[in-house]
Amino acid sequence: MNQQLIAFLAYLSPSLFVITALTSWYQAGLRPTAVKKLGMISSFFGILSSLILAYAVYQQDLIEISTFSIYGLGLSIRLDTVSILMFSMIAILSFVIMRYSLNYLDGDQRQGTFLGRLAATIVSVQFLVLSGNLAVLLASWILTSLCLHRLLVFYKKRPGAIIAAKKKSIVARLADISLLIGFVLLYQIFGTGNLEIIFQNVREGISPLLATATIFIALAALLKSAQFPTHGWLLEVMETPTPVSSLLHAGLLNAGPFLIIRLAFIMEATSTASTLLIIVGAFTAIYGSVVYLTQTSIKTALGYSSIAHMGFSLMVCGLGVYPAAMLHLIAHSFYKAHSFLSSGSVIDLIRAAKVTGAKRIGNPFKIILGILLAIAMYSGFAYLWGVDIQNEFQLFVIGGIIVLGLSRLFSFALDSNASIKLWFQALVLSGVVALAFFSLESIFHFFLMGNVPELTIPSLSEVILMSTVLTLFSLVVFIQIFSPILNQKSSFQALAVHIRNGLYINVVFDRIVRAHYHKEDSNSRIVLEEAEIGKYILDSKENNNEEQEERLA
């Protein structure tokens, strides 16, 4: 397959999405027939191109296509296993989300505008994952934020959407500045923006400035993916149409972990940035998962779930287990896209369901038995897959977190008034989870071999840090498992209230960016509007009563 054909296929879908976005300027209102057709055609060719490009990468392993370059900076794309996996995922998600949007916004006065902005956002994400040069990567990174902002303020009359977009814009600009500084330092060190040249030079020697550059890159990834304490904006973007939430949680949030995986050879050259990713990512994962369990709103719960998942992905990147990070990133994208697009159906199913769930008993012996069963199952799979704790300690830590999830599942099944059928289902589900983790991680490791760094034996300080992270995860999960016993204490119930409010971190963030003033104004406006509506209803009732009395008289 020649370079011209590969270049044509790589630029085909993004070019069609650009045409879709431009067409929306002329069909911005109801029934944008041309925009709809172009959007679906662009999505279809995205899937087709990804399949053909995947075959080309299978044959050639690495393909670089440079259109022009000035002083090592220019327009170029990089096709390897990492970019093809991401491009294929985006192609499938864009097809589903675009198709969903046709029905979801059918009849909206600005449907054409929305589809055009959606197409522009997809283009920016496509170029982000295909970037072969620091210049393209930085430009795409900034464009994703700008295009997302236009989607977040699609309904300008909704105060909540404006506040969320303002907070997101502040965090995004900080991420952009951090990445710009990191890339300027990389260009100063290597004298080029070509990723392949940079990767090769990193393996040969390390510059003193490289540690500083990786720290700024890690900060950009943390800010982009809604990590603690700048996560508040993600919980307030529910004012936007559901397709935007799906695209945001399933695609744009992944930009942080993808950036670290894409620049894995650079990040692995020093340990400072990796430590930062492990600490912030692990804490955010624990924080998000705990708050998630206390939420009553399905979309807010999904927001905290995304925060936790992104923290876990960045933590895994910091551990250096990049195949597992890529596996988690792709799995989370499909899972979260489905969750948002089907959130309405899930609510209907819950309302229609009349079956009550199993109740916990709180028997310590059964709980401990469930934990032991989870450890035994994980140990068995680790032995079959030949996991070496000494040489693969990072993978052991990630597997330990999987054990914690299985132990919670086993403990719930055993420590409840459920039937034997539920116990059997828990056993089968746990086996499927463990089997999927080990087998899929091995598959991704095989495909990504040579595209990401191999696992290295951690130092003593790194082992202590990883052990501390695993201990914290264990502590949180054990508290959740023993919650039936702890729920009887008033202090635990009071703590649950504070956790449900996210420990009020978002309130502090609002005060810092002065978003709370706007909230107060909008709340006052809503109260006044409700009062006026109530007064109108009362006046109408009084007028009707007077008319009825006159008729009777």
Secondary structure, DSSP 8 states (H G I E B T S, - for coil): --HHHHHHHHHHHHHHHHHHHHHTTTS-SS--HHHHHHHHHHHHHHHHHHHHHHHHHHHHS-EEEEEEEETTEEEEEEESHHHHHHHHHHHHHHHHHHHHHHHHTTT-TTHHHHHHHHHHHHHHHHHHHHB-BHHHHHHHHHHHHHHHHHHHTSSTT-HHHHHHHHHHHHHHHHHHHHHHHHHHHHHHHHS--BHHHHHHHHHH---TTHHHHHHHHHHHHHHHTT-TTS-GGGGGGGGS-HHHHHHHHHTGGGHHHHHHHHTHHHHTT-SHHHHHHHHHHHHHHHHHHHHHTT--SHHHHHHHHHHHHHHHHHHHHHHT-HHHHHHHHHHHHHHHHHHHHTHHHHHHHHHH-------B---HHHHHHHHHHHHHHHHHHHHHTT--TTT-HHHHHHHHHHHHHHHHHHHHHHSBS--HHHHHHHHHHHHHHHHHHHHHHHHHHHHTBTTB-------HHHHHHHHHHHHHHHHHHHHHHTHHHHTTSHHHHHHHHHHHTGGGHHHHHHHHTT-HHHHHHHHHHHHHHHHHHHHHHHHHHHHHHHHHHHHH-
